[in-house]
Every structure is written in C-alpha cells, then in structure tokens.
Amino acid sequence: MAQRPEIDADRLAVWGVADGAVAAGLLMDYDRRPKSLILQSGAYDMVSLWPEAPLRTKFTMIHQVWPSRRVLRERSVIENLPKRVDCSVLIVHGARDRRIPIRQAIRLEDELKSRGAHVETAYMANGQHDLGSRARGPVRDFLRETLVASNGTATGFDF
C-alpha cells in the first residue's frame, strides 16, 4: 500500500480486531511504516493466556496451531516487542470480555509505555469481546489526533 501514489506513506495506520490485533501488534517487531496501530480485543501474551483461557478460546487456538510454548511465544505480541517502539497505539478492549481477559490489554499497555510508545486506551466498562460500532468513536478520535493533526489536513478522512 505504501507504494501506491494516492497513499501518504507518512500517515499509515493499521487496525486489527481479535486475531487481527495480534497480527497488527506483531508488525511493531519488523515494520516501522505504520505510524498508528489500533489493537482491539486481542490476546497479546499467548504464553500466559493459555493456562487461564476459557475452553472456547482454547479450542480456537488449537484450531489455528498446536499451542506449544515455542508457537505461543512466536504469536505473542509482548514476547516480540522491540526494545524501542516509535509509534502511537490505541488499545480497545471490553472489560467484560470472556474470551480474552482485559489484563492482556493492560499488560500490553504497560509494556508499550516502558518502550516509549505513545499509548492510548479505550477500556469499555460494559464491553464484551465483540465491541461492534462502540469502538468507532475512540478510533476516530485517535486517528484524527495521530494522523490528521500531525499533518494538518483531513483530506479524505471521514469516519
């Protein structure tokens, strides 16, 4: 995408939900192009999640890969964070998420801050795993702050 002429490569953002949040979070280890990441309802420390995960979450994980310690580490955002994180991150999570405990998001927040990332959170008190359109407001505000305000223009930005 960054190579396309209509794309401003200095204002790239990635928004991942659930497994997509894990994939987006793993970008921080090897791709510095996204200036903003939105991580919604994800599991960020797979090693600690496995023993405490509800049965439904364990079945989902087994469906994807055999959860060996090595594989869980490879898929863990926290295990793969670089020493320095130079981007803005919004973590969106429901406090009543029964699939992925909110402490996963809180731990990621702490780890990112310790590595210098600009971190914002939208922890939704009554939110479950599927936040639906409830995430739109915080995401819109975050993108305006991190991508639009940094450039001063809002061309093509309507959310």
N, C-alpha and C positions, 0 to 999 in steps of 0.2 A: 504494500500500500504506500509506503513512504516514497517509492519511486514514481508514483503517478503524479502528473503535472498539476492536477486540481487539488492535491493534498498538501497541506502545510506540514512538513515533516517536523517542525518545531512545536507542533501542537497535537501530538498523538496521544490518545487515551485508549485504555483497554478496560472493558467492563466484563467481569466474569461472575457467573452465578453458579453456586454449588460446586460441581466438578470443574466448571469453567473458572471459578475463583481460584482453585488450586492451580490450574494451568496458567492463569494470568499472574498469580503470585510467583510461580516458578520463573517467569520472564525476568524478574529482577536479578536473577543469577547470571544471565547471559545476554540480555538485550537492553541497552540503555536508551533506546529511542523513545519508548513511551514516557511522557512527562507526568502522566497521571494514570493511576490504576484504581479501579473500583472493584473491591472484593466483597462479594455478597454471599452470605450463608455458606461459607466454605469451611473445610477442615484443614487446618494449617500445620498441625503436628500429628501426623498419622501414627507415630510410634506410641504416643500417649493416648490417642483416641481408641486404638484397637481394644485394649482391655476394658474400657468403660463404655464402648459403643453399644447402643441398643441393638437387638437382634436384627432389625430391619436394615440398619446401617451396615452391620457386619455382612449380611447377605449381599448388599450392594457392592461392598468392597471385594468380596470373594468372586462375585460375578465379573469384576474387572480384572483382577490379578490375584494370584495366591499371595496372601499377606505375610510374606516372610519379613523378617526385620530389615533385610537389605532393601527390599522393594518398598517397604513403608518409609524408610529413610529417603530413598530416591524421590518419592512422591510427597515428601514433607517440605512445605514452603519454609518453615522455620529452620530445618536442618540445612537448607541450601541457600540461605540468605548470604549475600556478600558482606564483607566487613563494613562497607560503607554503602548506604542506599541514598541515591541522589534523585529522588522523585517524590511526588505527592501521592498519598494513598488514602482513600476513603474506605473504611471497613463498615459494612452494613450487615447487621445481624439481629435476629429476633431473640429477645431474652427468654422466650418460651419455646425455643427450637428444641424439639425432642430428638431430632436426628443428629444434630451436631451441637454440643453444648457451647454456650456463649463464652465459656472460659477459653475455648480455642481462639476466638477473635480477640479477647482481652490479652492473651499471651502474645499473639502476633503484634498487637498494638505496642506492647512493651518492648518487644524485640526490635521492631522497626524504629521506634523512638531512640533506642540505645545505639542505633546505627546511623542516626542523623536524618532520617526521613521526616518529611512533613506529613503528619498523620492526623486525620480527622475521623471521627466515628459517628455512626448513627445507630445506636443500640435502641431498638424499639421494644418498649416495656411489654407490650401485649403481642409482639410479633412471634409468629411460628416460623417454620423453615421457609415456606413459600410466602414471601412478602408482597408479591404482586406489585401493583402500582404504588404501594406505600413507599417504595424506595425512590420513586421519581423525584420528589421534592429535594431530598438531600443530595441526590446525584446531580440534578440540575444546578443546584447552588454550588456544589463542589466544582463542577466543570466550568461554570462561569468564573469562579474565583481562580482556578488554576490554569485554565486555557484561554479564556476570553480576556479576563482582566490583565493577564500578563502581556497580551498583545495589544489591548486597547480597542479591538474591533470585535464585533459579534456577527460578522458576515456568515450567513448560512447556519447560524446557531438558533434553532427553535426547538425547544424540548417541551 
